[in-house]
Amino acid sequence: MNENLKNEIRNALDKWLQAFNNNDLDALMDLYDPEINYANSNKPIEVGITTVKEGFAQSFAIKPQVTFKEEQVIATTDLGFIAGQFRVSGTDPEDGNAVGEAGRVVAIFRKNTENQWKLVFDMDNRPPDVTI
């Protein structure tokens, strides 16, 4: 497997992590493919940037921060997959209490006609074996 392509996928995810941790909704949405399918384990599937943006706008109320631990990367010339564990933490704006969750995520990136990697599928779940 081409290590350069795998690093391109890692870099695409790093951009996502930076935008998310900066709570920069516009920068985050710029990383998504128009045909994004987001399957969060606590919600019905969200399809399209407009729907995904609404969900993230609500979740940014806690000023979330996420950490990621890579478990697998697979990449071809126009499609890349990265999977791993995540932990999100933030603060409930109503009572000031710490909130958070941990789980596993699979993110699939597709290279567009401008040669940019865009997130086209994002799914997470909350298995009991997450160690991060």
N, CA, C and O atoms as CSV, one atom per row, in Angstrom:
chain,resi,resn,atom,element,x,y,z
A,1,MET,N,N,0.851,-1.184,0.000
A,1,MET,CA,C,0.000,0.000,0.000
A,1,MET,C,C,0.889,1.237,0.000
A,1,MET,O,O,1.920,1.273,0.673
A,2,ASN,N,N,0.490,2.232,-0.746
A,2,ASN,CA,C,1.256,3.453,-0.915
A,2,ASN,C,C,1.236,4.296,0.361
A,2,ASN,O,O,0.187,4.807,0.753
A,3,GLU,N,N,2.387,4.438,1.002
A,3,GLU,CA,C,2.481,5.179,2.266
A,3,GLU,C,C,2.168,6.667,2.074
A,3,GLU,O,O,1.618,7.305,2.971
A,4,ASN,N,N,2.516,7.218,0.908
A,4,ASN,CA,C,2.189,8.629,0.654
A,4,ASN,C,C,0.690,8.865,0.636
A,4,ASN,O,O,0.211,9.861,1.178
A,5,LEU,N,N,-0.050,7.964,0.024
A,5,LEU,CA,C,-1.514,8.089,0.001
A,5,LEU,C,C,-2.091,7.944,1.408
A,5,LEU,O,O,-3.021,8.660,1.776
A,6,LYS,N,N,-1.545,7.027,2.184
A,6,LYS,CA,C,-2.011,6.875,3.565
A,6,LYS,C,C,-1.757,8.161,4.353
A,6,LYS,O,O,-2.593,8.576,5.156
A,7,ASN,N,N,-0.618,8.781,4.125
A,7,ASN,CA,C,-0.321,10.041,4.814
A,7,ASN,C,C,-1.242,11.172,4.360
A,7,ASN,O,O,-1.567,12.058,5.150
A,8,GLU,N,N,-1.660,11.151,3.109
A,8,GLU,CA,C,-2.636,12.147,2.643
A,8,GLU,C,C,-3.951,12.005,3.416
A,8,GLU,O,O,-4.579,13.005,3.765
A,9,ILE,N,N,-4.360,10.773,3.680
A,9,ILE,CA,C,-5.591,10.538,4.448
A,9,ILE,C,C,-5.387,10.984,5.896
A,9,ILE,O,O,-6.270,11.607,6.484
A,10,ARG,N,N,-4.250,10.674,6.457
A,10,ARG,CA,C,-3.948,11.143,7.823
A,10,ARG,C,C,-3.990,12.673,7.885
A,10,ARG,O,O,-4.526,13.244,8.835
A,11,ASN,N,N,-3.424,13.333,6.867
A,11,ASN,CA,C,-3.432,14.794,6.822
A,11,ASN,C,C,-4.850,15.341,6.692
A,11,ASN,O,O,-5.186,16.355,7.303
A,12,ALA,N,N,-5.676,14.671,5.897
A,12,ALA,CA,C,-7.068,15.100,5.755
A,12,ALA,C,C,-7.785,14.995,7.106
A,12,ALA,O,O,-8.553,15.884,7.474
A,13,LEU,N,N,-7.536,13.920,7.832
A,13,LEU,CA,C,-8.154,13.782,9.151
A,13,LEU,C,C,-7.587,14.815,10.121
A,13,LEU,O,O,-8.328,15.362,10.938
A,14,ASP,N,N,-6.305,15.085,10.046
A,14,ASP,CA,C,-5.715,16.115,10.911
A,14,ASP,C,C,-6.384,17.471,10.689
A,14,ASP,O,O,-6.629,18.203,11.648
A,15,LYS,N,N,-6.679,17.812,9.437
A,15,LYS,CA,C,-7.393,19.061,9.141
A,15,LYS,C,C,-8.778,19.043,9.790
A,15,LYS,O,O,-9.231,20.049,10.336
A,16,TRP,N,N,-9.446,17.883,9.723
A,16,TRP,CA,C,-10.762,17.752,10.344
A,16,TRP,C,C,-10.655,17.951,11.858
A,16,TRP,O,O,-11.447,18.684,12.451
A,17,LEU,N,N,-9.671,17.293,12.479
A,17,LEU,CA,C,-9.488,17.415,13.930
A,17,LEU,C,C,-9.207,18.865,14.330
A,17,LEU,O,O,-9.732,19.345,15.334
A,18,GLN,N,N,-8.388,19.552,13.554
A,18,GLN,CA,C,-8.070,20.946,13.864
A,18,GLN,C,C,-9.318,21.826,13.757
A,18,GLN,O,O,-9.575,22.643,14.641
A,19,ALA,N,N,-10.085,21.667,12.692
A,19,ALA,CA,C,-11.302,22.473,12.531
A,19,ALA,C,C,-12.295,22.166,13.650
A,19,ALA,O,O,-12.915,23.077,14.197
A,20,PHE,N,N,-12.445,20.896,13.989
A,20,PHE,CA,C,-13.375,20.507,15.054
A,20,PHE,C,C,-12.922,21.085,16.391
A,20,PHE,O,O,-13.722,21.685,17.109
A,21,ASN,N,N,-11.655,20.911,16.727
A,21,ASN,CA,C,-11.154,21.383,18.018
A,21,ASN,C,C,-11.137,22.905,18.122
A,21,ASN,O,O,-11.141,23.452,19.224
A,22,ASN,N,N,-11.120,23.588,16.980
A,22,ASN,CA,C,-11.254,25.046,16.969
A,22,ASN,C,C,-12.728,25.473,16.963
A,22,ASN,O,O,-13.040,26.663,16.998
A,23,ASN,N,N,-13.615,24.495,16.919
A,23,ASN,CA,C,-15.059,24.740,16.829
A,23,ASN,C,C,-15.361,25.671,15.661
A,23,ASN,O,O,-16.218,26.550,15.759
A,24,ASP,N,N,-14.650,25.471,14.560
A,24,ASP,CA,C,-14.791,26.286,13.356
A,24,ASP,C,C,-15.712,25.562,12.372
A,24,ASP,O,O,-15.262,24.754,11.560
A,25,LEU,N,N,-16.994,25.865,12.459
A,25,LEU,CA,C,-18.003,25.165,11.675
A,25,LEU,C,C,-17.775,25.318,10.175
A,25,LEU,O,O,-17.903,24.342,9.436
A,26,ASP,N,N,-17.444,26.510,9.712
A,26,ASP,CA,C,-17.234,26.712,8.276
A,26,ASP,C,C,-16.032,25.924,7.772
A,26,ASP,O,O,-16.107,25.287,6.721
A,27,ALA,N,N,-14.922,25.960,8.512
A,27,ALA,CA,C,-13.735,25.192,8.117
A,27,ALA,C,C,-14.038,23.702,8.126
A,27,ALA,O,O,-13.571,22.969,7.254
A,28,LEU,N,N,-14.810,23.249,9.096
A,28,LEU,CA,C,-15.173,21.837,9.186
A,28,LEU,C,C,-16.002,21.415,7.982
A,28,LEU,O,O,-15.725,20.387,7.364
A,29,MET,N,N,-17.018,22.203,7.647
A,29,MET,CA,C,-17.897,21.844,6.532
A,29,MET,C,C,-17.159,21.881,5.199
A,29,MET,O,O,-17.542,21.176,4.266
A,30,ASP,N,N,-16.114,22.685,5.093
A,30,ASP,CA,C,-15.316,22.739,3.867
A,30,ASP,C,C,-14.599,21.419,3.611
A,30,ASP,O,O,-14.158,21.163,2.491
A,31,LEU,N,N,-14.479,20.590,4.626
A,31,LEU,CA,C,-13.788,19.309,4.502
A,31,LEU,C,C,-14.714,18.170,4.096
A,31,LEU,O,O,-14.262,17.044,3.884
A,32,TYR,N,N,-16.013,18.459,3.986
A,32,TYR,CA,C,-16.992,17.438,3.650
A,32,TYR,C,C,-17.342,17.442,2.169
A,32,TYR,O,O,-17.411,18.497,1.540
A,33,ASP,N,N,-17.560,16.262,1.624
A,33,ASP,CA,C,-18.062,16.074,0.276
A,33,ASP,C,C,-19.555,16.421,0.272
A,33,ASP,O,O,-20.239,16.142,1.257
A,34,PRO,N,N,-20.078,17.014,-0.793
A,34,PRO,CA,C,-21.515,17.324,-0.834
A,34,PRO,C,C,-22.410,16.110,-0.597
A,34,PRO,O,O,-23.552,16.257,-0.161
A,35,GLU,N,N,-21.899,14.914,-0.880
A,35,GLU,CA,C,-22.703,13.689,-0.703
A,35,GLU,C,C,-22.429,12.998,0.628
A,35,GLU,O,O,-22.651,11.794,0.750
A,36,ILE,N,N,-21.954,13.736,1.623
A,36,ILE,CA,C,-21.627,13.156,2.922
A,36,ILE,C,C,-22.793,12.375,3.515
A,36,ILE,O,O,-23.945,12.805,3.465
A,37,ASN,N,N,-22.465,11.228,4.072
A,37,ASN,CA,C,-23.382,10.437,4.892
A,37,ASN,C,C,-22.733,10.329,6.261
A,37,ASN,O,O,-21.639,9.781,6.398
A,38,TYR,N,N,-23.416,10.856,7.275
A,38,TYR,CA,C,-22.883,10.853,8.638
A,38,TYR,C,C,-23.782,9.974,9.494
A,38,TYR,O,O,-24.967,10.261,9.666
A,39,ALA,N,N,-23.212,8.911,10.024
A,39,ALA,CA,C,-23.967,7.940,10.812
A,39,ALA,C,C,-23.436,7.946,12.241
A,39,ALA,O,O,-22.535,7.180,12.584
A,40,ASN,N,N,-23.999,8.809,13.058
A,40,ASN,CA,C,-23.642,8.899,14.470
A,40,ASN,C,C,-24.467,7.855,15.210
A,40,ASN,O,O,-25.647,7.674,14.908
A,41,SER,N,N,-23.868,7.171,16.164
A,41,SER,CA,C,-24.578,6.079,16.833
A,41,SER,C,C,-25.771,6.547,17.660
A,41,SER,O,O,-26.585,5.724,18.079
A,42,ASN,N,N,-25.891,7.842,17.904
A,42,ASN,CA,C,-26.996,8.336,18.724
A,42,ASN,C,C,-28.089,9.035,17.926
A,42,ASN,O,O,-29.038,9.559,18.510
A,43,LYS,N,N,-27.972,9.050,16.593
A,43,LYS,CA,C,-28.921,9.781,15.768
A,43,LYS,C,C,-29.203,9.032,14.472
A,43,LYS,O,O,-28.444,8.146,14.079
A,44,PRO,N,N,-30.311,9.398,13.805
A,44,PRO,CA,C,-30.534,8.845,12.461
A,44,PRO,C,C,-29.450,9.354,11.509
A,44,PRO,O,O,-28.794,10.358,11.786
A,45,ILE,N,N,-29.271,8.667,10.409
A,45,ILE,CA,C,-28.253,9.074,9.443
A,45,ILE,C,C,-28.551,10.482,8.931
A,45,ILE,O,O,-29.705,10.845,8.700
A,46,GLU,N,N,-27.488,11.262,8.758
A,46,GLU,CA,C,-27.600,12.606,8.205
A,46,GLU,C,C,-26.941,12.590,6.832
A,46,GLU,O,O,-25.823,12.098,6.678
A,47,VAL,N,N,-27.640,13.132,5.835
A,47,VAL,CA,C,-27.141,13.119,4.469
A,47,VAL,C,C,-27.061,14.552,3.957
A,47,VAL,O,O,-28.030,15.305,4.048
A,48,GLY,N,N,-25.910,14.922,3.422
A,48,GLY,CA,C,-25.715,16.243,2.851
A,48,GLY,C,C,-25.128,17.224,3.849
A,48,GLY,O,O,-25.346,17.115,5.056
A,49,ILE,N,N,-24.381,18.183,3.323
A,49,ILE,CA,C,-23.670,19.130,4.175
A,49,ILE,C,C,-24.617,19.966,5.028
A,49,ILE,O,O,-24.319,20.225,6.194
A,50,THR,N,N,-25.745,20.393,4.479
A,50,THR,CA,C,-26.667,21.237,5.245
A,50,THR,C,C,-27.140,20.532,6.505
A,50,THR,O,O,-27.154,21.127,7.583
A,51,THR,N,N,-27.525,19.274,6.380
A,51,THR,CA,C,-28.008,18.508,7.524
A,51,THR,C,C,-26.887,18.249,8.528
A,51,THR,O,O,-27.083,18.385,9.735
A,52,VAL,N,N,-25.722,17.878,8.024
A,52,VAL,CA,C,-24.581,17.612,8.904
A,52,VAL,C,C,-24.176,18.892,9.636
A,52,VAL,O,O,-23.836,18.851,10.818
A,53,LYS,N,N,-24.213,20.012,8.944
A,53,LYS,CA,C,-23.835,21.295,9.548
A,53,LYS,C,C,-24.753,21.638,10.716
A,53,LYS,O,O,-24.283,22.109,11.752
A,54,GLU,N,N,-26.043,21.409,10.565
A,54,GLU,CA,C,-26.989,21.675,11.651
A,54,GLU,C,C,-26.652,20.858,12.889
A,54,GLU,O,O,-26.706,21.368,14.008
A,55,GLY,N,N,-26.307,19.598,12.692
A,55,GLY,CA,C,-25.948,18.734,13.818
A,55,GLY,C,C,-24.693,19.209,14.533
A,55,GLY,O,O,-24.648,19.246,15.762
A,56,PHE,N,N,-23.669,19.574,13.758
A,56,PHE,CA,C,-22.443,20.062,14.381
A,56,PHE,C,C,-22.648,21.398,15.071
A,56,PHE,O,O,-22.056,21.645,16.122
A,57,ALA,N,N,-23.474,22.264,14.503
A,57,ALA,CA,C,-23.741,23.562,15.137
A,57,ALA,C,C,-24.314,23.347,16.535
A,57,ALA,O,O,-23.952,24.058,17.472
A,58,GLN,N,N,-25.199,22.379,16.673
A,58,GLN,CA,C,-25.776,22.075,17.988
A,58,GLN,C,C,-24.720,21.489,18.918
A,58,GLN,O,O,-24.653,21.857,20.091
A,59,SER,N,N,-23.897,20.581,18.402
A,59,SER,CA,C,-22.908,19.923,19.271
A,59,SER,C,C,-21.797,20.874,19.701
A,59,SER,O,O,-21.158,20.637,20.726
A,60,PHE,N,N,-21.551,21.933,18.952
A,60,PHE,CA,C,-20.509,22.892,19.314
A,60,PHE,C,C,-20.888,23.724,20.537
A,60,PHE,O,O,-20.056,24.472,21.050
A,61,ALA,N,N,-22.117,23.607,21.009
A,61,ALA,CA,C,-22.535,24.335,22.215
A,61,ALA,C,C,-21.694,23.935,23.427
A,61,ALA,O,O,-21.526,24.736,24.346
A,62,ILE,N,N,-21.160,22.703,23.446
A,62,ILE,CA,C,-20.356,22.254,24.590
A,62,ILE,C,C,-18.873,22.586,24.415
A,62,ILE,O,O,-18.054,22.235,25.265
A,63,LYS,N,N,-18.527,23.261,23.315
A,63,LYS,CA,C,-17.121,23.580,23.003
A,63,LYS,C,C,-16.275,22.303,23.028
A,63,LYS,O,O,-15.303,22.211,23.778
A,64,PRO,N,N,-16.652,21.317,22.201
A,64,PRO,CA,C,-15.998,20.011,22.269
A,64,PRO,C,C,-14.543,20.024,21.816
A,64,PRO,O,O,-14.130,20.831,20.984
A,65,GLN,N,N,-13.792,19.108,22.392
A,65,GLN,CA,C,-12.417,18.814,22.001
A,65,GLN,C,C,-12.335,17.310,21.796
A,65,GLN,O,O,-12.859,16.538,22.599
A,66,VAL,N,N,-11.681,16.900,20.727
A,66,VAL,CA,C,-11.593,15.480,20.425
A,66,VAL,C,C,-10.134,15.056,20.307
A,66,VAL,O,O,-9.290,15.796,19.803
A,67,THR,N,N,-9.863,13.841,20.785
A,67,THR,CA,C,-8.575,13.200,20.554
A,67,THR,C,C,-8.841,11.946,19.737
A,67,THR,O,O,-9.933,11.380,19.793
A,68,PHE,N,N,-7.841,11.514,18.978
A,68,PHE,CA,C,-8.006,10.395,18.064
A,68,PHE,C,C,-6.793,9.483,18.150
A,68,PHE,O,O,-5.655,9.943,18.242
A,69,LYS,N,N,-7.057,8.191,18.119
A,69,LYS,CA,C,-6.002,7.174,18.110
A,69,LYS,C,C,-6.230,6.286,16.888
A,69,LYS,O,O,-7.215,5.551,16.817
A,70,GLU,N,N,-5.320,6.363,15.942
A,70,GLU,CA,C,-5.446,5.605,14.692
A,70,GLU,C,C,-5.331,4.101,14.933
A,70,GLU,O,O,-4.514,3.637,15.728
A,71,GLU,N,N,-6.182,3.352,14.215
A,71,GLU,CA,C,-6.102,1.890,14.240
A,71,GLU,C,C,-5.838,1.295,12.852
A,71,GLU,O,O,-5.204,0.246,12.736
A,72,GLN,N,N,-6.328,1.973,11.789
A,72,GLN,CA,C,-6.120,1.435,10.446
A,72,GLN,C,C,-6.283,2.546,9.418
A,72,GLN,O,O,-7.136,3.422,9.561
A,73,VAL,N,N,-5.452,2.497,8.379
A,73,VAL,CA,C,-5.571,3.402,7.233
A,73,VAL,C,C,-5.409,2.581,5.968
A,73,VAL,O,O,-4.494,1.765,5.859
A,74,ILE,N,N,-6.301,2.800,5.015
A,74,ILE,CA,C,-6.212,2.178,3.698
A,74,ILE,C,C,-6.443,3.294,2.691
A,74,ILE,O,O,-7.360,4.098,2.860
A,75,ALA,N,N,-5.623,3.354,1.645
A,75,ALA,CA,C,-5.793,4.424,0.668
A,75,ALA,C,C,-5.476,3.944,-0.740
A,75,ALA,O,O,-4.534,3.183,-0.962
A,76,THR,N,N,-6.285,4.408,-1.683
A,76,THR,CA,C,-6.018,4.245,-3.109
A,76,THR,C,C,-5.903,5.647,-3.693
A,76,THR,O,O,-5.899,6.626,-2.948
A,77,THR,N,N,-5.813,5.752,-4.981
A,77,THR,CA,C,-5.588,7.068,-5.582
A,77,THR,C,C,-6.743,8.038,-5.370
A,77,THR,O,O,-6.527,9.250,-5.370
A,78,ASP,N,N,-7.963,7.540,-5.191
A,78,ASP,CA,C,-9.091,8.465,-5.052
A,78,ASP,C,C,-10.041,8.146,-3.902
A,78,ASP,O,O,-11.085,8.785,-3.770
A,79,LEU,N,N,-9.695,7.174,-3.076
A,79,LEU,CA,C,-10.544,6.804,-1.947
A,79,LEU,C,C,-9.652,6.386,-0.781
A,79,LEU,O,O,-8.708,5.615,-0.955
A,80,GLY,N,N,-9.960,6.901,0.409
A,80,GLY,CA,C,-9.169,6.563,1.579
A,80,GLY,C,C,-10.047,6.316,2.788
A,80,GLY,O,O,-11.106,6.925,2.933
A,81,PHE,N,N,-9.608,5.429,3.648
A,81,PHE,CA,C,-10.345,4.985,4.820
A,81,PHE,C,C,-9.428,5.125,6.019
A,81,PHE,O,O,-8.271,4.706,5.971
A,82,ILE,N,N,-9.935,5.709,7.090
A,82,ILE,CA,C,-9.181,5.750,8.334
A,82,ILE,C,C,-10.128,5.373,9.464
A,82,ILE,O,O,-11.269,5.833,9.511
A,83,ALA,N,N,-9.650,4.540,10.363
A,83,ALA,CA,C,-10.462,4.087,11.490
A,83,ALA,C,C,-9.647,4.202,12.763
A,83,ALA,O,O,-8.422,4.085,12.754
A,84,GLY,N,N,-10.352,4.432,13.853
A,84,GLY,CA,C,-9.671,4.510,15.129
A,84,GLY,C,C,-10.611,4.849,16.259
A,84,GLY,O,O,-11.832,4.874,16.106
A,85,GLN,N,N,-10.004,5.107,17.394
A,85,GLN,CA,C,-10.757,5.445,18.599
A,85,GLN,C,C,-10.769,6.955,18.791
A,85,GLN,O,O,-9.833,7.649,18.395
A,86,PHE,N,N,-11.838,7.454,19.403
A,86,PHE,CA,C,-11.919,8.878,19.695
A,86,PHE,C,C,-12.454,9.094,21.102
A,86,PHE,O,O,-13.135,8.240,21.669
A,87,ARG,N,N,-12.134,10.238,21.639
A,87,ARG,CA,C,-12.709,10.703,22.897
A,87,ARG,C,C,-13.037,12.172,22.714
A,87,ARG,O,O,-12.193,12.966,22.300
A,88,VAL,N,N,-14.291,12.527,23.033
A,88,VAL,CA,C,-14.748,13.914,22.957
A,88,VAL,C,C,-15.071,14.371,24.371
A,88,VAL,O,O,-15.697,13.652,25.149
A,89,SER,N,N,-14.629,15.588,24.685
A,89,SER,CA,C,-14.976,16.169,25.983
A,89,SER,C,C,-15.386,17.613,25.765
A,89,SER,O,O,-14.973,18.260,24.803
A,90,GLY,N,N,-16.207,18.099,26.679
A,90,GLY,CA,C,-16.678,19.477,26.613
A,90,GLY,C,C,-17.333,19.859,27.920
A,90,GLY,O,O,-17.217,19.154,28.922
A,91,THR,N,N,-18.025,20.986,27.897
A,91,THR,CA,C,-18.688,21.508,29.087
A,91,THR,C,C,-20.144,21.815,28.764
A,91,THR,O,O,-20.440,22.538,27.813
A,92,ASP,N,N,-21.039,21.266,29.553
A,92,ASP,CA,C,-22.462,21.539,29.378
A,92,ASP,C,C,-22.708,23.028,29.620
A,92,ASP,O,O,-22.402,23.527,30.703
A,93,PRO,N,N,-23.260,23.756,28.627
A,93,PRO,CA,C,-23.436,25.204,28.794
A,93,PRO,C,C,-24.505,25.565,29.828
A,93,PRO,O,O,-24.535,26.696,30.314
A,94,GLU,N,N,-25.374,24.624,30.167
A,94,GLU,CA,C,-26.436,24.921,31.128
A,94,GLU,C,C,-25.979,24.814,32.575
A,94,GLU,O,O,-26.352,25.640,33.409
A,95,ASP,N,N,-25.167,23.791,32.880
A,95,ASP,CA,C,-24.786,23.595,34.282
A,95,ASP,C,C,-23.273,23.624,34.522
A,95,ASP,O,O,-22.831,23.545,35.668
A,96,GLY,N,N,-22.479,23.737,33.458
A,96,GLY,CA,C,-21.032,23.813,33.611
A,96,GLY,C,C,-20.346,22.491,33.891
A,96,GLY,O,O,-19.136,22.454,34.112
A,97,ASN,N,N,-21.114,21.393,33.884
A,97,ASN,CA,C,-20.525,20.084,34.145
A,97,ASN,C,C,-19.765,19.562,32.920
A,97,ASN,O,O,-20.114,19.855,31.777
A,98,ALA,N,N,-18.734,18.794,33.193
A,98,ALA,CA,C,-17.981,18.156,32.122
A,98,ALA,C,C,-18.850,17.079,31.465
A,98,ALA,O,O,-19.553,16.332,32.146
A,99,VAL,N,N,-18.788,17.013,30.143
A,99,VAL,CA,C,-19.499,15.990,29.384
A,99,VAL,C,C,-18.517,15.371,28.403
A,99,VAL,O,O,-17.504,15.976,28.050
A,100,GLY,N,N,-18.827,14.175,27.975
A,100,GLY,CA,C,-17.954,13.538,27.007
A,100,GLY,C,C,-18.399,12.142,26.670
A,100,GLY,O,O,-19.329,11.594,27.262
A,101,GLU,N,N,-17.713,11.585,25.707
A,101,GLU,CA,C,-17.975,10.224,25.282
A,101,GLU,C,C,-16.765,9.709,24.523
A,101,GLU,O,O,-15.915,10.483,24.080
A,102,ALA,N,N,-16.700,8.415,24.383
A,102,ALA,CA,C,-15.617,7.791,23.640
A,102,ALA,C,C,-16.208,6.729,22.740
A,102,ALA,O,O,-17.284,6.195,23.012
A,103,GLY,N,N,-15.501,6.427,21.671
A,103,GLY,CA,C,-15.988,5.415,20.754
A,103,GLY,C,C,-14.984,5.120,19.665
A,103,GLY,O,O,-13.792,5.403,19.785
A,104,ARG,N,N,-15.496,4.553,18.621
A,104,ARG,CA,C,-14.677,4.197,17.471
A,104,ARG,C,C,-15.300,4.854,16.244
A,104,ARG,O,O,-16.523,4.938,16.135
A,105,VAL,N,N,-14.467,5.314,15.330
A,105,VAL,CA,C,-14.935,6.014,14.143
A,105,VAL,C,C,-14.327,5.405,12.890
A,105,VAL,O,O,-13.195,4.921,12.899
A,106,VAL,N,N,-15.100,5.439,11.814
A,106,VAL,CA,C,-14.627,5.100,10.476
A,106,VAL,C,C,-14.921,6.310,9.607
A,106,VAL,O,O,-16.066,6.754,9.524
A,107,ALA,N,N,-13.902,6.842,8.964
A,107,ALA,CA,C,-14.063,7.987,8.074
A,107,ALA,C,C,-13.539,7.601,6.694
A,107,ALA,O,O,-12.428,7.092,6.554
A,108,ILE,N,N,-14.358,7.853,5.688
A,108,ILE,CA,C,-13.967,7.565,4.309
A,108,ILE,C,C,-13.864,8.893,3.562
A,108,ILE,O,O,-14.805,9.686,3.529
A,109,PHE,N,N,-12.704,9.107,2.971
A,109,PHE,CA,C,-12.447,10.317,2.197
A,109,PHE,C,C,-12.410,9.963,0.711
A,109,PHE,O,O,-11.941,8.895,0.317
A,110,ARG,N,N,-12.919,10.892,-0.100
A,110,ARG,CA,C,-12.883,10.729,-1.555
A,110,ARG,C,C,-12.187,11.947,-2.151
A,110,ARG,O,O,-12.446,13.078,-1.740
A,111,LYS,N,N,-11.313,11.717,-3.111
A,111,LYS,CA,C,-10.607,12.821,-3.766
A,111,LYS,C,C,-11.526,13.413,-4.835
A,111,LYS,O,O,-12.063,12.695,-5.678
A,112,ASN,N,N,-11.696,14.732,-4.783
A,112,ASN,CA,C,-12.581,15.381,-5.751
A,112,ASN,C,C,-11.807,15.817,-7.001
A,112,ASN,O,O,-10.613,15.546,-7.125
A,113,THR,N,N,-12.492,16.489,-7.917
A,113,THR,CA,C,-11.864,16.885,-9.178
A,113,THR,C,C,-10.790,17.951,-8.983
A,113,THR,O,O,-9.948,18.143,-9.860
A,114,GLU,N,N,-10.807,18.647,-7.845
A,114,GLU,CA,C,-9.768,19.632,-7.528
A,114,GLU,C,C,-8.594,18.993,-6.778
A,114,GLU,O,O,-7.718,19.691,-6.267
A,115,ASN,N,N,-8.591,17.659,-6.720
A,115,ASN,CA,C,-7.524,16.902,-6.064
A,115,ASN,C,C,-7.498,17.104,-4.549
A,115,ASN,O,O,-6.442,17.007,-3.923
A,116,GLN,N,N,-8.670,17.385,-3.959
A,116,GLN,CA,C,-8.795,17.566,-2.510
A,116,GLN,C,C,-9.512,16.356,-1.916
A,116,GLN,O,O,-10.468,15.832,-2.488
A,117,TRP,N,N,-9.024,15.928,-0.752
A,117,TRP,CA,C,-9.696,14.844,-0.034
A,117,TRP,C,C,-10.872,15.429,0.744
A,117,TRP,O,O,-10.701,16.355,1.538
A,118,LYS,N,N,-12.072,14.880,0.512
A,118,LYS,CA,C,-13.278,15.330,1.200
A,118,LYS,C,C,-13.922,14.132,1.890
A,118,LYS,O,O,-13.944,13.026,1.351
A,119,LEU,N,N,-14.436,14.369,3.069
A,119,LEU,CA,C,-15.080,13.312,3.851
A,119,LEU,C,C,-16.436,12.992,3.230
A,119,LEU,O,O,-17.304,13.859,3.130
A,120,VAL,N,N,-16.606,11.742,2.815
A,120,VAL,CA,C,-17.838,11.330,2.147
A,120,VAL,C,C,-18.677,10.383,3.013
A,120,VAL,O,O,-19.876,10.227,2.781
A,121,PHE,N,N,-18.047,9.751,4.011
A,121,PHE,CA,C,-18.776,8.859,4.919
A,121,PHE,C,C,-18.101,8.913,6.281
A,121,PHE,O,O,-16.878,8.818,6.385
A,122,ASP,N,N,-18.905,9.064,7.312
A,122,ASP,CA,C,-18.394,9.209,8.681
A,122,ASP,C,C,-19.341,8.448,9.600
A,122,ASP,O,O,-20.518,8.794,9.708
A,123,MET,N,N,-18.834,7.420,10.256
A,123,MET,CA,C,-19.687,6.626,11.147
A,123,MET,C,C,-18.956,6.372,12.450
A,123,MET,O,O,-17.771,6.038,12.457
A,124,ASP,N,N,-19.672,6.533,13.551
A,124,ASP,CA,C,-19.074,6.211,14.839
A,124,ASP,C,C,-20.009,5.336,15.658
A,124,ASP,O,O,-21.211,5.254,15.403
A,125,ASN,N,N,-19.418,4.689,16.644
A,125,ASN,CA,C,-20.185,3.864,17.568
A,125,ASN,C,C,-19.524,3.917,18.940
A,125,ASN,O,O,-18.478,4.544,19.108
A,126,ARG,N,N,-20.119,3.277,19.891
A,126,ARG,CA,C,-19.640,3.346,21.281
A,126,ARG,C,C,-19.395,1.943,21.846
A,126,ARG,O,O,-20.126,1.505,22.734
A,127,PRO,N,N,-18.372,1.229,21.342
A,127,PRO,CA,C,-18.091,-0.117,21.838
A,127,PRO,C,C,-17.409,-0.073,23.221
A,127,PRO,O,O,-16.851,0.954,23.609
A,128,PRO,N,N,-17.461,-1.185,23.951
A,128,PRO,CA,C,-16.899,-1.211,25.294
A,128,PRO,C,C,-15.371,-1.326,25.348
A,128,PRO,O,O,-14.797,-1.185,26.427
A,129,ASP,N,N,-14.695,-1.577,24.222
A,129,ASP,CA,C,-13.261,-1.837,24.267
A,129,ASP,C,C,-12.395,-0.609,23.947
A,129,ASP,O,O,-11.194,-0.757,23.721
A,130,VAL,N,N,-12.965,0.574,23.925
A,130,VAL,CA,C,-12.209,1.784,23.617
A,130,VAL,C,C,-11.310,2.122,24.816
A,130,VAL,O,O,-11.763,2.140,25.960
A,131,THR,N,N,-10.025,2.390,24.528
A,131,THR,CA,C,-9.060,2.616,25.600
A,131,THR,C,C,-8.544,4.045,25.652
A,131,THR,O,O,-7.833,4.394,26.595
A,132,ILE,N,N,-8.863,4.859,24.709
A,132,ILE,CA,C,-8.357,6.228,24.648
A,132,ILE,C,C,-9.122,7.147,25.603
A,132,ILE,O,O,-8.827,8.339,25.681
